[in-house]
């Protein structure tokens, strides 16, 4: 048997799924061969801010896509506003500007005419501004625990574009919205997909595309966590703590005044004044001087609220993930399903059972390829009603992860050990990872996989000799 890096894959394949290996980020090129193909669908193109040589890598990926597709995409899918899914449309804008794109699919949460979608964006914008303002305060202190908190939040904000080039801890640039705009504001106008939609296209004859998420139910959209052991495979309310920081955003968004006032614990007339003003106040000056005395530092709490920004940053990250556009591709003849869940959180997954237009659970039961959510994080793959429903013996999983970078540079448990262990069981070891050139012919079959099934699996995989991508073929 020839090595997977040079093996000629069977010509009876219906399609190819190409997972790019640019680092911690999603980029999948789907190529369908029927009906006068090839027909290409690109789902996301990004890499996390802070990835070594990340911009250069994603430009190389974009050029590879252009070469493979001759600069023509039948559909471009941008799942949600996170840098590790969209950075290519910003950093490699010149490459993508030259593409001929037939259709653009994004979630309803990107629709500028949808009031709910715009309110969600406004809330997230205020939260992001608050986090930036809190980081600015942290940057002024040399206390180790505050600096450690700031660095942790800095890592999370990599999903929103990360720090400005050469900037300090507090200086961030939200480039992710610009990257999404480069997708949605080009020709043709995007299709805003809602749960329950079914996409049929002449150029994709024989394939049904089901839209599962994000939910329109705001309660489900805000549900980011679940019960450990039942809904999630492991572990990893703070908005009002940022009310003071949000005041600094009022100049940029005066319409938010009422929202900030509602979050403040006291009327504005009772708020503590800044130092310069309070020293001129006959009533408060003595109290202020006593409070700020050097020997009273142990009891001051002025900066403690800043530590809660880590919680808010996690909420903002998860809330954006939960707006992920989730697509299931079903082959009409075999009824086999390919599931691309982007970074959907628990509430997104749970909402699928309420869809009336089709049976989401049946799609999960027939899933033969699962793009694992959010690089294998603990709360982006639902347990009961999710992975445990994927009972097809043909199931293969793909994880776009760089474990070394996630674990050692960001200190994130990606992939989550309990989730990875269960994926190993349900796929019988057939897991493709962006950080591993596997399988090769010298490798032995995983435990529980017969030699025949192993040969079938390896016959469907092609490894790029330059380590830029992994191809998986569906027969």
C-alpha positions as CSV (number, residue, x, y, z in Angstrom):
1,X,0.0,0.0,0.0
2,X,1.4,3.4,-1.0
3,X,2.0,6.2,1.6
4,X,-1.0,8.5,2.2
5,X,1.0,11.5,1.1
6,X,1.1,10.2,-2.5
7,X,-1.8,7.7,-2.7
8,X,-4.2,8.1,-5.6
9,X,-7.7,8.2,-4.1
10,X,-10.5,6.2,-5.8
11,X,-12.2,8.1,-8.6
12,X,-15.6,7.0,-7.3
13,X,-15.5,9.6,-4.5
14,X,-18.5,11.8,-4.3
15,X,-16.6,14.7,-2.6
16,X,-13.5,15.7,-0.8
17,X,-13.2,17.6,2.5
18,X,-9.9,19.5,2.8
19,X,-8.9,20.6,6.3
20,X,-6.2,23.2,6.3
21,X,-3.4,22.9,8.9
22,X,-2.6,26.6,9.5
23,X,-2.8,26.3,13.3
24,X,-5.6,27.0,15.8
25,X,-8.3,28.0,13.4
26,X,-10.9,26.7,11.0
27,X,-10.6,26.5,7.2
28,X,-12.5,23.7,5.3
29,X,-12.8,23.4,1.5
30,X,-15.6,21.1,0.4
31,X,-15.4,19.9,-3.2
32,X,-18.3,18.0,-4.8
33,X,-17.6,16.1,-8.0
34,X,-21.1,15.4,-9.3
35,X,-23.2,17.4,-11.8
36,X,-20.4,18.7,-13.9
37,X,-18.2,19.5,-10.9
38,X,-16.0,20.2,-9.2
39,X,-18.1,22.5,-7.1
40,X,-16.4,24.2,-4.2
41,X,-17.8,25.5,-0.8
42,X,-15.4,27.2,1.5
43,X,-16.3,27.2,5.2
44,X,-14.3,29.8,7.1
45,X,-10.6,30.8,6.7
46,X,-8.8,31.9,9.8
47,X,-6.1,31.4,12.4
48,X,-6.0,32.6,16.0
49,X,-4.2,35.9,16.7
50,X,-0.8,35.3,18.3
51,X,-0.1,32.2,16.2
52,X,3.5,32.3,15.1
53,X,3.6,33.6,11.5
54,X,-0.2,33.4,11.5
55,X,-0.7,36.1,8.8
56,X,1.8,34.4,6.5
57,X,0.3,31.0,7.1
58,X,-3.3,32.2,6.3
59,X,-2.1,34.0,3.2
60,X,-0.5,30.7,2.0
61,X,-3.7,28.9,2.7
62,X,-5.7,31.5,0.7
63,X,-3.3,31.1,-2.2
64,X,-3.7,27.3,-2.1
65,X,-7.5,27.7,-2.2
66,X,-7.2,30.0,-5.1
67,X,-5.0,27.6,-7.0
68,X,-7.2,24.6,-6.2
69,X,-10.5,26.3,-7.2
70,X,-9.1,28.4,-10.1
71,X,-10.4,31.3,-8.1
72,X,-14.0,30.3,-8.2
73,X,-16.2,29.3,-5.2
74,X,-19.8,28.2,-5.6
75,X,-20.4,29.3,-2.0
76,X,-18.5,31.0,0.7
77,X,-19.6,30.3,4.3
78,X,-18.5,32.6,7.2
79,X,-19.8,31.0,10.4
80,X,-19.4,33.7,13.1
81,X,-17.3,36.7,14.1
82,X,-14.2,35.2,15.5
83,X,-10.7,35.8,14.2
84,X,-9.7,32.2,14.1
85,X,-12.5,31.7,11.5
86,X,-12.3,35.0,9.5
87,X,-8.7,36.3,9.6
88,X,-8.0,35.1,6.1
89,X,-10.6,37.5,4.7
90,X,-8.7,40.3,6.3
91,X,-5.0,39.3,6.1
92,X,-5.4,37.8,2.6
93,X,-8.0,40.3,1.3
94,X,-6.1,40.8,-1.9
95,X,-6.3,37.1,-2.7
96,X,-10.0,36.8,-1.9
97,X,-10.9,40.0,-3.7
98,X,-10.0,38.3,-6.9
99,X,-12.3,35.3,-6.3
100,X,-15.5,34.7,-8.3
101,X,-18.0,33.8,-5.6
102,X,-21.4,32.5,-6.5
103,X,-23.1,32.7,-3.1
104,X,-22.3,33.9,0.4
105,X,-24.0,32.1,3.4
106,X,-23.9,33.7,6.9
107,X,-26.1,33.4,10.0
108,X,-29.2,35.5,10.6
109,X,-27.2,37.2,13.4
110,X,-25.3,39.1,10.7
111,X,-28.4,40.6,9.1
112,X,-28.3,44.4,9.4
113,X,-32.1,44.6,8.9
114,X,-32.8,42.3,11.8
115,X,-33.3,44.4,15.1
116,X,-32.5,41.4,17.3
117,X,-29.2,40.8,15.5
118,X,-28.2,44.4,15.7
119,X,-29.1,44.6,19.4
120,X,-26.9,41.5,20.0
121,X,-24.0,43.2,18.2
122,X,-24.5,46.4,20.1
123,X,-24.4,44.5,23.4
124,X,-21.3,42.7,22.4
125,X,-19.6,45.9,21.2
126,X,-20.2,47.5,24.6
127,X,-18.8,44.5,26.4
128,X,-15.7,44.5,24.3
129,X,-15.2,48.2,24.9
130,X,-15.6,47.6,28.6
131,X,-12.9,44.9,28.5
132,X,-10.6,47.1,26.6
133,X,-11.1,49.9,29.2
134,X,-10.5,47.5,32.1
135,X,-7.3,46.3,30.4
136,X,-6.2,49.9,30.2
137,X,-6.5,50.1,34.0
138,X,-4.7,46.9,34.5
139,X,-1.8,48.1,32.3
140,X,-1.2,50.8,34.9
141,X,-0.6,48.4,37.8
142,X,2.5,46.3,38.4
143,X,0.7,43.9,40.8
144,X,1.4,40.3,39.5
145,X,-2.2,39.0,40.0
146,X,-3.7,41.9,38.0
147,X,-1.1,41.4,35.2
148,X,-1.8,37.7,35.1
149,X,-5.6,38.4,34.8
150,X,-4.9,40.8,32.0
151,X,-2.7,38.4,30.1
152,X,-5.4,35.7,30.4
153,X,-8.0,38.1,28.9
154,X,-5.5,39.2,26.3
155,X,-5.4,35.5,25.1
156,X,-9.2,35.3,24.9
157,X,-9.4,38.5,22.9
158,X,-7.3,36.9,20.3
159,X,-10.6,35.6,19.0
160,X,-11.6,39.2,18.2
161,X,-8.4,40.1,16.4
162,X,-6.0,40.5,19.3
163,X,-3.6,43.4,20.1
164,X,-2.7,46.0,17.6
165,X,0.8,45.5,16.1
166,X,3.5,46.2,18.7
167,X,0.9,47.5,21.2
168,X,0.8,47.3,25.0
169,X,-1.5,45.1,27.0
170,X,-4.4,47.5,26.8
171,X,-4.3,48.4,23.1
172,X,-6.5,46.1,21.1
173,X,-7.9,46.3,17.6
174,X,-11.2,44.6,16.9
175,X,-10.5,43.5,13.3
176,X,-12.9,40.6,13.3
177,X,-15.9,42.8,12.5
178,X,-13.9,44.2,9.6
179,X,-13.1,40.7,8.4
180,X,-16.8,39.8,8.4
181,X,-17.7,43.0,6.6
182,X,-15.2,42.0,3.8
183,X,-17.4,38.9,3.4
184,X,-20.9,40.3,3.7
185,X,-20.4,43.6,1.8
186,X,-19.1,42.1,-1.3
187,X,-21.1,40.8,-4.3
188,X,-23.3,38.9,-4.3
189,X,-25.4,40.0,-1.3
190,X,-25.3,37.3,1.4
191,X,-28.0,34.8,2.3
192,X,-28.9,35.1,6.0
193,X,-29.6,31.6,7.1
194,X,-32.1,30.7,9.9
195,X,-32.6,27.4,11.7
196,X,-35.0,25.2,9.8
197,X,-33.9,26.5,6.4
198,X,-33.1,23.8,3.8
199,X,-30.8,24.9,0.9
200,X,-31.2,23.2,-2.5
201,X,-29.1,24.2,-5.4
202,X,-28.9,22.9,-9.0
203,X,-25.1,22.9,-8.8
204,X,-25.3,20.9,-5.7
205,X,-27.9,18.4,-6.9
206,X,-28.2,15.3,-4.7
207,X,-27.2,17.2,-1.6
208,X,-29.5,18.8,1.0
209,X,-28.0,21.5,3.2
210,X,-29.8,21.9,6.5
211,X,-29.4,24.9,8.7
212,X,-29.4,23.9,12.4
213,X,-28.2,27.0,14.2
214,X,-27.8,29.6,15.5
215,X,-31.2,29.6,17.4
216,X,-33.5,32.6,17.2
217,X,-34.7,31.8,20.7
218,X,-32.6,34.3,22.8
219,X,-32.7,32.0,25.9
220,X,-31.0,29.2,23.9
221,X,-28.7,31.7,22.3
222,X,-27.5,32.8,25.7
223,X,-27.1,29.2,27.1
224,X,-23.4,28.6,26.9
225,X,-23.0,25.9,29.6
226,X,-24.6,22.6,30.5
227,X,-24.6,20.0,33.2
228,X,-21.2,18.2,33.4
229,X,-21.5,14.5,32.6
230,X,-24.9,14.9,31.0
231,X,-24.5,17.8,28.6
232,X,-20.8,18.5,28.6
233,X,-17.6,16.4,28.5
234,X,-15.8,18.2,31.4
235,X,-15.2,21.6,32.9
236,X,-13.1,24.5,32.3
237,X,-23.6,37.3,35.7
238,X,-20.5,39.6,35.6
239,X,-21.9,42.3,33.4
240,X,-22.8,44.7,36.1
241,X,-19.2,44.7,37.4
242,X,-18.3,46.5,34.2
243,X,-20.8,49.3,34.5
244,X,-18.1,51.8,35.5
245,X,-15.9,50.8,32.6
246,X,-18.9,51.0,30.3
247,X,-19.3,54.7,31.2
248,X,-16.2,55.3,29.2
249,X,-17.9,53.9,26.1
250,X,-20.7,56.4,26.2
251,X,-18.9,59.0,24.1
252,X,-18.7,56.4,21.3
253,X,-22.3,55.2,21.8
254,X,-24.6,57.8,23.5
255,X,-27.6,55.6,22.9
256,X,-26.3,53.1,25.5
257,X,-26.7,55.6,28.4
258,X,-29.9,53.9,29.7
259,X,-28.3,50.5,29.6
260,X,-25.3,51.6,31.6
261,X,-27.5,53.5,34.2
262,X,-29.5,50.4,34.8
263,X,-26.4,48.4,35.6
264,X,-25.1,51.0,38.2
265,X,-25.8,50.0,41.8
266,X,-26.3,53.7,42.9
267,X,-27.6,56.9,41.2
268,X,-24.9,58.8,39.4
269,X,-25.1,61.6,42.0
270,X,-23.8,59.1,44.6
271,X,-20.9,57.8,42.6
272,X,-17.3,58.2,43.9
273,X,-15.7,61.2,42.1
274,X,-12.2,61.0,40.6
275,X,-9.3,62.1,42.8
276,X,-8.8,65.6,41.4
277,X,-12.5,66.5,42.0
278,X,-13.0,64.8,45.4
279,X,-10.0,66.6,47.0
280,X,-12.0,69.8,46.4
281,X,-15.0,68.5,48.2
282,X,-15.1,69.5,51.8
283,X,-17.2,66.5,52.8
284,X,-15.3,63.7,51.0
285,X,-11.7,65.0,50.9
286,X,-10.8,63.7,54.5
287,X,-12.4,60.3,53.8
288,X,-10.6,60.1,50.5
289,X,-7.2,61.0,52.0
290,X,-7.6,58.4,54.7
291,X,-8.7,55.7,52.2
292,X,-5.8,56.3,49.9
293,X,-3.2,56.5,52.7
294,X,-0.1,54.2,52.1
295,X,-0.8,52.2,55.2
296,X,-4.3,51.5,54.2
297,X,-3.6,49.8,50.9
298,X,-4.5,46.4,52.3
299,X,-8.2,47.3,52.5
300,X,-8.6,49.1,49.2
301,X,-10.8,47.4,46.6
302,X,-10.6,49.9,43.8
303,X,-9.1,47.5,41.3
304,X,-10.7,44.3,42.4
305,X,-13.7,44.7,40.1
306,X,-11.2,44.5,37.2
307,X,-10.6,40.8,37.9
308,X,-14.2,40.0,37.0
309,X,-13.4,41.0,33.4
310,X,-12.0,37.5,32.8
311,X,-15.5,36.2,33.4
312,X,-17.0,38.8,31.1
313,X,-14.4,38.0,28.4
314,X,-15.3,34.3,28.7
315,X,-19.0,35.2,28.4
316,X,-18.4,37.4,25.3
317,X,-16.3,34.7,23.7
318,X,-18.9,32.0,24.3
319,X,-21.8,34.3,23.3
320,X,-20.1,34.9,19.9
321,X,-19.4,31.2,19.5
322,X,-23.1,30.5,20.1
323,X,-24.0,32.6,17.1
324,X,-22.2,30.0,14.9
325,X,-23.9,29.0,11.6
326,X,-24.3,25.2,11.8
327,X,-24.8,23.3,8.6
328,X,-25.5,19.6,7.9
329,X,-24.9,18.3,4.4
330,X,-27.0,15.2,3.5
331,X,-26.5,13.0,0.4
332,X,-29.9,12.3,-1.0
333,X,-29.0,8.7,-2.1
334,X,-27.2,7.4,0.9
335,X,-28.7,9.7,3.6
336,X,-25.2,10.1,5.0
337,X,-24.6,13.4,6.8
338,X,-21.6,15.7,7.2
339,X,-21.9,18.0,10.3
340,X,-20.1,21.3,10.5
341,X,-20.9,22.8,13.9
342,X,-18.4,25.7,13.8
343,X,-18.0,26.7,17.5
344,X,-21.6,26.2,18.6
345,X,-22.0,26.2,22.4
346,X,-24.5,24.1,24.4
347,X,-27.6,26.2,23.8
348,X,-27.1,26.2,20.0
349,X,-27.0,22.4,20.0
350,X,-30.0,22.0,22.3
351,X,-32.1,24.3,20.2
352,X,-32.0,21.9,17.2
353,X,-34.6,19.6,18.7
354,X,-37.2,22.4,18.4
355,X,-36.8,22.7,14.6
356,X,-40.0,21.6,12.9
357,X,-38.8,21.6,9.3
358,X,-36.7,18.5,9.7
359,X,-35.6,15.9,12.2
360,X,-32.2,17.1,13.6
361,X,-31.7,13.9,15.7
362,X,-32.1,11.8,12.6
363,X,-29.4,13.8,10.9
364,X,-27.1,13.3,13.9
365,X,-27.7,9.5,13.8
366,X,-26.6,9.4,10.2
367,X,-23.6,11.6,10.6
368,X,-20.4,10.1,9.1
369,X,-18.2,13.2,9.4
370,X,-18.2,15.5,12.3
371,X,-16.1,18.8,12.3
372,X,-15.5,19.0,16.1
373,X,-16.6,22.2,17.6
374,X,-14.2,24.9,18.9
375,X,-11.0,22.9,18.5
376,X,-12.4,20.2,20.9
377,X,-13.2,22.5,23.8
378,X,-15.3,21.0,26.6
379,X,-18.5,23.0,26.0
380,X,-18.8,23.0,22.2
381,X,-19.9,19.4,21.7
382,X,-23.2,18.5,23.4
383,X,-23.1,15.1,25.1
384,X,-26.7,13.7,25.4
385,X,-28.6,14.6,22.2
386,X,-25.3,15.5,20.5
387,X,-22.2,13.2,20.1
388,X,-24.0,10.3,21.9
389,X,-26.6,10.5,19.1
390,X,-24.0,10.1,16.4
391,X,-24.2,6.3,16.2
392,X,-23.1,5.6,12.7
393,X,-20.3,3.0,12.6
394,X,-18.7,5.1,9.8
395,X,-18.2,8.2,11.9
396,X,-15.0,10.1,11.4
397,X,-14.1,13.2,13.3
398,X,-11.9,16.2,12.4
399,X,-10.4,18.5,14.9
400,X,-8.8,21.8,13.7
401,X,-6.5,22.1,16.7
402,X,-2.9,22.9,17.6
403,X,-2.7,21.3,21.0
404,X,0.9,22.5,21.7
405,X,0.0,26.1,21.0
406,X,-3.4,25.9,22.9
407,X,-2.0,24.1,25.9
408,X,1.4,25.7,26.3
409,X,1.0,29.2,24.9
410,X,-2.7,29.9,25.8
411,X,-3.1,27.4,28.7
412,X,-6.4,26.1,27.3
413,X,-7.4,22.4,27.5
414,X,-7.9,21.9,23.7
415,X,-8.9,19.3,22.9
416,X,-10.7,18.5,26.2
417,X,-9.3,15.1,27.5
418,X,-12.8,13.7,28.3
419,X,-14.2,14.7,24.9
420,X,-11.2,13.4,23.1
421,X,-11.4,10.1,24.9
422,X,-15.1,9.7,23.9
423,X,-14.3,10.7,20.3
424,X,-11.7,8.0,20.2
425,X,-14.4,5.5,21.3
426,X,-17.2,6.5,19.0
427,X,-15.0,6.9,15.9
428,X,-12.9,3.8,16.8
429,X,-9.9,6.0,16.5
430,X,-10.7,7.6,13.2
431,X,-9.8,11.2,14.2
432,X,-8.1,13.6,11.8
433,X,-6.2,16.4,13.5
434,X,-4.8,19.6,12.1
435,X,-1.7,19.2,14.3
436,X,-0.9,15.6,13.2
437,X,0.2,14.1,9.9
438,X,-1.8,11.0,10.4
439,X,-2.6,8.3,9.3
440,X,0.4,7.0,7.5
441,X,0.9,3.5,6.2
442,X,3.4,2.6,8.9
443,X,0.8,3.4,11.6
444,X,-1.1,0.5,13.2
445,X,-4.9,0.4,13.3
446,X,-6.4,2.0,16.4
447,X,-7.8,-0.4,19.0
448,X,-11.2,-1.7,18.0
449,X,-10.8,-1.0,14.3
450,X,-10.5,-4.0,12.0
451,X,-7.7,-4.2,9.4
452,X,-10.3,-4.0,6.7
453,X,-11.9,-0.8,8.2
454,X,-8.4,0.6,8.7
455,X,-7.5,0.1,5.1
456,X,-10.8,1.6,4.0
457,X,-10.2,4.6,6.2
458,X,-6.6,5.2,5.2
459,X,-7.6,4.8,1.6
460,X,-9.9,7.9,2.0
461,X,-7.1,10.1,3.5
462,X,-4.5,12.1,1.6
463,X,-1.7,14.0,3.4
464,X,-0.2,17.0,1.7
465,X,3.6,16.4,1.4
466,X,4.1,20.1,2.5
467,X,1.8,19.7,5.5
468,X,-0.5,22.4,4.5
469,X,-3.7,20.3,4.5
470,X,-5.3,16.9,5.0
471,X,-7.8,15.6,2.5
472,X,-10.7,13.2,3.4
473,X,-12.7,11.6,0.6
474,X,-16.3,10.5,0.8
475,X,-17.1,7.6,-1.5
